[in-house]
Amino acid sequence: MIYKDTLDTDLYPVVFADCIPVKGVVRSIIYDFSRNRYTYIPNILFEILFDNTKNIRQLISVYGNENKKYIIDYFKFLIDKNFLFFSQSPESFPKLNLDFETPSEITNVILDIAVSMPMSQHYKSAIEILSEKLGSKYFQLRIYDDIGLENLKELLGFFVDTKVVSIEIVLKYSNKFVHNDIEQILEECPRITNLVFHSVSKDISLKKTGLLQSSYPIHFSSEIINSCEQCGIISNNHFSVDIQTYTESQSLNSCLNKKVSIDIEGNIKNCPSMQKSYGNITNTNIEDIIKLKEFKYLWSISKAQIDVCKDCEYRFMCTDCRAYIKNSNDLYSQPLKCNYNPYIAKWEAEEGYISVKQWRTENPDWKNNIS
């Protein structure tokens, strides 16, 4: 704990390397990577932390002795949260390397799977190319209808001899699924890191199936997901506070960078929700597609370029959908399904919320007031 009489010293406040402050319009956030969480702070505290050239005495001199108590309280708060320590030689503590690097040409893949799996061998070939030749270690399989256990097992069999490390499955719930069947699948495929059953009716007793008591990574949702149109929702439930998301978001698109998607008809896209297709897995080489400048263009649209997002304190933990945007004529417009207004720091469900469009109308000089 820090005490008032220790503040008037030549010590420098040093923020732990894995705790990074990010400034928004109304408030700032400290991204805490080691704990995968975030904490709100006032913008004035961001300014204090950002300027690491001044010791405590100099900071009090800059902000005035009348603000000394507030500075004291801020530092107490930061120490209690394990965000900060003091040192006479802050230069001795290097910053994290925040360069985004990956050896894979493709890092993640979305496969929307048709129920009947008429293209099963093409799925197999695509998975082999994407994982073994292009280096993708992360796959998400999305199944909107009842695929059946045998088809699911066949699909997962395509990953057996690959180097894929993580498979997330978003699967429609069916009363055909019982504990023993799913448990067997998860035991045989330890690559499955998350299994989400969607469209679970509230009147279904999951206890009866035994799935609810499973120790495996199984989750249930009553949300009805029947197409890729449910994609692109921006929510604080989907935030990722980690170094990879943060570093990638600095100069690249946090959703589409190094991603390949295959829609339910086998079309190769940046995202299944997008209209633009670059061919089909039945007749097109995926390796040729990812070399196209047009296909890679969306990869480099960063938060700093996107309207509204660039002013948001959540920008480096949030995904960024370019499939659904508020202005279809502006590729850099705010995500359509984002209902957060960073100019008043409120979500749509919160009291006092108004849309960004209304706020800007009511504040015509808003651009001049944002630093």
C-alpha positions in Angstrom: 0.0 0.0 0.0 1.2 3.5 -0.8 0.9 6.3 1.8 0.5 10.0 1.3 3.8 10.9 2.9 5.7 8.7 0.4 4.4 10.5 -2.7 6.6 13.6 -2.6 9.7 11.7 -3.8 11.7 11.2 -6.9 10.2 7.8 -7.6 8.6 7.2 -11.0 5.3 5.3 -11.4 5.8 2.3 -13.6 2.9 0.3 -15.1 3.4 -3.4 -15.3 4.3 -4.4 -18.8 1.2 -6.6 -19.2 -1.2 -3.9 -18.2 -1.7 -1.4 -21.0 -3.9 1.7 -20.8 -6.1 2.5 -23.8 -7.8 5.9 -24.2 -11.4 6.4 -25.3 -13.4 9.6 -25.7 -15.1 9.6 -22.3 -13.0 7.1 -20.4 -10.0 4.9 -20.6 -9.4 1.2 -19.9 -6.4 -0.7 -18.6 -6.1 -4.0 -20.5 -4.8 -6.6 -18.0 -3.4 -9.4 -20.2 -2.2 -11.7 -17.4 -5.7 -11.8 -15.8 -7.6 -11.5 -19.1 -9.7 -8.7 -17.7 -10.1 -4.9 -18.0 -10.6 -2.0 -15.6 -12.1 1.5 -16.4 -10.0 4.5 -15.5 -10.7 8.3 -16.1 -8.9 9.8 -19.0 -6.9 12.1 -16.7 -5.3 9.0 -15.2 -4.5 7.7 -18.7 -2.6 11.0 -19.3 -0.7 10.5 -16.1 0.3 6.9 -16.9 1.1 7.7 -20.5 3.7 10.3 -19.5 6.4 8.1 -18.0 9.0 10.8 -18.1 7.9 12.5 -14.8 8.4 11.4 -11.2 5.8 11.8 -8.6 6.9 15.2 -7.5 6.9 16.5 -11.1 3.5 15.1 -11.7 2.0 16.9 -8.7 3.7 20.1 -9.9 2.2 19.7 -13.3 -1.4 19.0 -12.1 -1.2 21.4 -9.2 -1.0 20.9 -5.5 -4.8 21.2 -5.3 -5.0 17.9 -7.2 -2.5 16.1 -5.0 -5.2 14.2 -3.1 -6.7 12.9 -6.4 -3.3 11.8 -7.6 -2.7 10.0 -4.3 -6.0 8.2 -4.6 -5.3 7.2 -8.2 -2.0 5.7 -7.3 -3.6 3.8 -4.3 -6.2 2.4 -6.6 -3.6 1.3 -9.2 -1.4 -0.4 -6.6 -4.4 -2.2 -5.0 -5.2 -3.5 -8.5 -1.6 -4.6 -9.1 -1.3 -2.4 -12.1 1.6 -0.3 -11.0 4.7 0.0 -8.9 7.3 2.7 -8.2 11.0 2.8 -9.1 13.9 5.2 -9.2 15.0 3.8 -12.6 11.9 3.1 -14.8 14.2 2.6 -17.8 15.2 -0.7 -16.2 11.8 -2.2 -17.0 11.4 -2.9 -20.7 8.0 -2.8 -22.4 6.4 -5.9 -24.0 7.1 -6.7 -27.6 3.8 -5.8 -29.2 4.6 -6.8 -32.7 2.1 -9.2 -34.2 3.8 -12.1 -35.8 2.6 -15.5 -37.0 4.3 -18.0 -39.3 1.0 -19.2 -40.7 -0.4 -17.9 -44.0 -3.9 -18.6 -42.5 -4.5 -18.6 -38.8 -8.2 -19.4 -38.5 -11.0 -20.9 -40.6 -14.8 -20.9 -40.5 -16.6 -23.8 -42.0 -20.4 -23.6 -42.4 -21.4 -27.2 -42.9 -24.4 -28.5 -44.9 -26.6 -31.1 -43.1 -26.3 -33.7 -45.8 -22.6 -33.1 -46.3 -22.8 -33.6 -50.1 -19.3 -32.2 -50.4 -17.7 -34.3 -47.7 -14.6 -35.2 -49.7 -14.2 -31.5 -50.7 -14.4 -30.6 -47.0 -11.7 -33.1 -46.3 -9.4 -31.7 -49.0 -10.0 -28.1 -47.9 -9.2 -29.0 -44.3 -6.0 -30.6 -45.3 -4.9 -27.7 -47.4 -5.9 -25.1 -44.8 -4.2 -26.9 -41.9 -1.2 -28.6 -43.4 -0.2 -26.3 -46.3 -1.4 -22.9 -45.0 -0.8 -23.5 -41.3 -4.2 -22.8 -39.8 -4.4 -24.3 -36.3 -7.9 -23.0 -35.4 -11.2 -24.0 -36.9 -14.8 -23.2 -36.2 -17.4 -25.5 -37.5 -21.0 -24.0 -37.7 -23.9 -26.4 -38.2 -27.3 -24.8 -38.4 -29.5 -28.0 -38.7 -29.5 -31.5 -37.3 -26.4 -33.0 -38.9 -26.6 -36.4 -37.1 -24.0 -38.1 -35.1 -22.5 -40.2 -37.9 -22.0 -37.1 -40.1 -20.5 -35.3 -37.2 -18.0 -38.1 -36.6 -17.2 -38.3 -40.3 -16.5 -34.5 -40.3 -14.2 -34.7 -37.2 -12.4 -37.6 -38.8 -11.0 -35.3 -41.4 -8.9 -33.6 -38.7 -7.3 -36.8 -37.3 -4.0 -36.6 -39.2 -3.7 -32.8 -39.1 -1.8 -30.3 -36.9 -5.0 -28.5 -35.9 -4.9 -27.6 -32.2 -8.4 -26.2 -31.6 -11.9 -26.9 -33.0 -14.9 -25.0 -31.9 -18.2 -26.5 -32.9 -21.5 -24.5 -33.0 -24.1 -27.2 -33.4 -27.9 -27.3 -33.4 -29.3 -29.2 -30.4 -31.2 -32.4 -31.0 -32.8 -34.8 -28.6 -30.8 -37.5 -30.4 -27.7 -36.3 -28.5 -27.1 -38.1 -25.3 -24.3 -37.9 -22.8 -22.5 -41.1 -23.9 -22.4 -40.2 -27.6 -21.1 -36.7 -27.0 -18.7 -37.9 -24.4 -17.3 -40.5 -26.8 -16.8 -37.8 -29.5 -15.0 -35.5 -27.1 -12.8 -38.2 -25.9 -11.9 -39.3 -29.4 -11.3 -35.7 -30.6 -9.5 -33.8 -27.8 -8.9 -31.0 -30.3 -12.5 -29.8 -29.5 -12.0 -26.9 -27.2 -15.6 -25.7 -27.2 -18.9 -27.3 -28.1 -21.9 -25.0 -28.3 -25.4 -26.3 -28.7 -27.7 -23.6 -30.1 -31.5 -23.5 -30.5 -32.0 -25.3 -27.2 -35.7 -25.1 -26.3 -36.4 -24.0 -22.8 -38.7 -26.9 -22.1 -36.0 -29.4 -22.8 -34.6 -31.1 -19.7 -30.9 -31.2 -20.3 -30.5 -33.1 -17.0 -32.3 -36.0 -18.7 -29.6 -36.3 -21.4 -26.8 -36.1 -18.9 -25.2 -33.4 -21.0 -25.6 -30.7 -18.3 -23.4 -32.6 -15.9 -20.6 -33.1 -18.3 -17.2 -32.0 -17.3 -16.3 -31.4 -21.0 -16.4 -27.9 -22.6 -20.1 -28.0 -23.5 -22.3 -24.9 -23.5 -26.0 -24.4 -24.3 -27.8 -21.5 -25.8 -31.5 -20.9 -26.4 -30.6 -18.5 -29.3 -31.9 -19.8 -32.6 -29.1 -19.8 -35.1 -30.3 -20.8 -38.5 -27.9 -19.0 -40.8 -24.7 -17.0 -41.0 -26.8 -13.8 -40.6 -26.5 -14.2 -36.8 -22.8 -13.4 -37.2 -21.3 -9.9 -36.5 -22.9 -9.1 -33.2 -20.7 -6.8 -31.1 -21.1 -7.5 -27.4 -18.9 -7.2 -24.3 -19.6 -10.9 -23.9 -17.4 -11.5 -26.9 -14.4 -9.3 -25.9 -10.9 -10.9 -25.8 -8.4 -9.3 -23.5 -5.2 -10.9 -24.6 -1.9 -9.9 -26.2 -2.7 -11.5 -29.6 -6.0 -9.6 -30.1 -4.4 -6.4 -28.9 -1.3 -6.6 -31.1 -3.2 -7.8 -34.2 -5.8 -4.9 -33.8 -3.0 -2.3 -33.9 -2.6 -2.5 -37.6 -4.7 -5.4 -38.9 -8.4 -6.5 -38.9 -9.1 -8.4 -35.7 -11.8 -10.5 -37.4 -10.7 -11.1 -41.0 -6.9 -11.0 -40.9 -5.5 -14.3 -42.2 -9.0 -15.9 -42.1 -10.6 -18.1 -44.7 -14.3 -18.9 -44.6 -16.3 -21.5 -46.5 -20.0 -21.0 -46.6 -22.7 -23.6 -46.6 -22.6 -24.0 -50.4 -18.8 -24.4 -50.4 -18.0 -20.9 -51.6 -14.7 -19.5 -50.5 -15.0 -16.1 -48.8 -13.5 -13.7 -46.3 -16.5 -14.3 -44.1 -19.6 -16.6 -44.8 -21.8 -13.5 -44.4 -20.2 -11.6 -47.3 -21.6 -11.6 -50.8 -18.3 -11.7 -52.5 -17.1 -15.3 -53.4 -13.7 -16.2 -54.8 -14.6 -19.6 -56.0 -15.9 -22.9 -54.6 -14.1 -25.7 -52.9 -15.3 -28.1 -55.6 -13.4 -26.5 -58.3 -11.0 -23.8 -56.9 -7.6 -24.1 -55.2 -7.7 -22.2 -51.9 -3.9 -21.7 -52.1 -4.5 -19.6 -55.2 -7.3 -17.6 -53.6 -5.2 -16.3 -50.6 -2.6 -15.0 -53.0 -5.1 -12.5 -54.5 -4.6 -8.9 -53.5 -8.3 -8.4 -53.5 -8.9 -11.3 -51.0 -6.3 -9.9 -48.6 -7.5 -6.3 -48.8 -9.8 -6.6 -45.8 -7.1 -8.1 -43.7 -5.4 -4.7 -43.2 -8.4 -2.6 -42.3 -7.5 -1.7 -38.7 -9.5 -0.1 -35.9 -7.6 3.2 -36.5 -9.3 3.4 -39.9 -12.9 2.5 -38.9 -15.4 5.2 -38.0 -16.5 5.2 -34.3 -14.3 2.2 -33.5 -11.2 4.4 -33.7 -12.6 6.5 -30.8 -13.7 3.5 -28.7 -11.9 2.3 -25.5 -12.8 -1.3 -26.4 -11.2 -1.2 -29.8 -8.3 -3.5 -29.1 -10.4 -6.3 -27.5 -13.3 -6.2 -29.8 -13.9 -8.1 -33.1 -14.6 -6.1 -36.2 -17.2 -7.2 -38.7 -16.9 -5.8 -42.2 -19.8 -8.0 -43.5 -22.4 -5.9 -41.7 -21.6 -2.2 -41.7 -23.9 0.8 -41.0 -23.0 2.5 -44.3 -22.9 0.0 -47.1 -21.1 2.5 -49.3 -18.3 3.1 -46.8 -16.1 0.0 -46.1 -14.7 1.9 -43.1 -18.0 2.6 -41.4 -19.0 1.4 -37.9 -20.2 -2.3 -37.5 -23.9 -2.5 -38.1 -24.5 -4.7 -35.1 -22.6 -2.6 -32.6 -24.9 -0.9 -30.2 -22.3 0.9 -28.1 -21.8 4.7 -28.2 -18.3 5.5 -27.1 -19.1 9.3 -27.1 -21.3 8.8 -24.0 -19.9 5.4 -22.8 -23.2 3.6 -22.9 -24.7 0.5 -24.4 -28.1 0.5 -26.0 -29.8 -1.2 -23.0 -28.4 1.4 -20.6 -30.4 4.4 -19.4 -29.5 7.6 -21.2 -28.3 5.9 -24.4 -28.6 7.6 -27.7 -27.2 6.4 -31.0 -24.0 7.7 -32.4 -25.9 9.2 -35.3 -28.2 11.2 -32.9 -25.3 12.2 -30.7 -23.4 13.6 -33.7 -26.4 15.4 -34.9 -26.8 17.0 -31.5 -23.1 17.8 -31.3 -22.1 19.2 -34.8 -18.7 20.2 -33.6 -17.9 16.8 -32.2 -14.8 16.3 -34.4 -13.1 19.4 -32.9 -13.7 18.1 -29.4 -12.1 14.7 -29.7 -8.4 14.5 -29.2 
